[in-house]
Amino acid sequence: MNVERGEIRLITLPDQAKPRPAVVLTADWLSEYALDITVAPLTSVARANFPTRVEIPPGEGGLRKKSWAKCDQVTTVAKASLAGKAFGRLSTDRMREIEAAVRLALNL
């Protein structure tokens, strides 16, 4: 299965009843061989002044409504947990914002 960094994909998390969108964080060269990928889940629930949530406007990455990348909840999932094709891909600038928020969340 071909999975690329910056794609928005539906994932199934063990503790949740339904699939949710997430942005792929794993480098392309690694996801080509790995059975697992690292993602940041998305939410449509805003949290005011929360520096580890990155806003994604409607339309970007194929999303229908405003969403936030939950960079404080980065997780690894099996590629087998992905549902269907990618919705789309985030811009390079948005991915830089997400990278910065992940670094902040992990104190890197």
N, C-alpha and C positions, 0 to 999 in steps of 0.2 A: 504494500500500500504506500503510495506516494503522499507524504505529508510535508508541507513547507512552512518554514518560519514566517510568522505574521498572518497566517491563515486564521479565519474564524471557522471553527468546527463544532459540531454538537458532540458533547461527551456525556458519558454516564458515570456519575460519581457513586461510590458505594453507599454513602449515607443519604442519598437523595432519590426520590421516587421517579423523577422524570429527567430526561436529558436536558442539558443547558449548554448555551454557547460558551466557548472559551477561545482564547488566542493562543496559538502555538508559539512557544518560546525556544524550543530545541533547535539547534543549528541544523541546517539542511544536510550537511555531510554526516551527521550523527543519526538523524532520523531515517536516513536511507537504510541503515543497517540495524538500528535498535528496534526492539519489540515494544518499548515504552517511549513516551514523549512527555515533556514538561509543558504545562499549560498554566495560564492565569484564567480562572473562571470569570464570566461576565455576569453582571446583574443590571436590572433596570431600576433598582432602588437607589436613590441618591443619598449620600451621607455628606452633610455639610462639613467643610474644612477637614477633610480626611486626606492627608497627603499621599497615601499609598493607593488611592483610587484614581484611575485615569479615565477621564470622560471621552467617550467615542460618540460623535454626532450621528444622527440617523443617516443612512445611506452609505457611510464608510464601512468597508468590509462586508457589505451586503446586509447590514443590520437594518431592520425596519424602524426601530425606535432608539432613542438616546439610551446608551448603556455606559457602564463603568467597568473597566478591567480591575479585578480585585487582586492587586499586586501583593497584598499582604496574605494571600491564600494560594500561593503558587503550589502546584501539586504535580505528581507524576501519574500518568494513566497508561494503561495498555492501549496500543493502537487498535486492538480488537474492540475497545469500548467506544470508538468513534462511530457516529451514525451518519451515513451518507457522505456526499461531497462537501467541499468547503463552500461557505456562503460567499466568501470573497477574501480579500487581503487588506490589511491595514497599511497605511502610508508609512514611509520611512520615518517621517517626523513623529508620527504617533508611536511607532515602535521605540524610538529614542526616549519618549516620555515614559513608556512602560518600563524600559530598561532602568531608567533613573529611579522610578518608584519601587522596582524590585530591589535595587541596591539599597535604597532607604529602608525598606521593610526588613532586609536581612543584615543591615548595618555593615555593608561591604564598602 
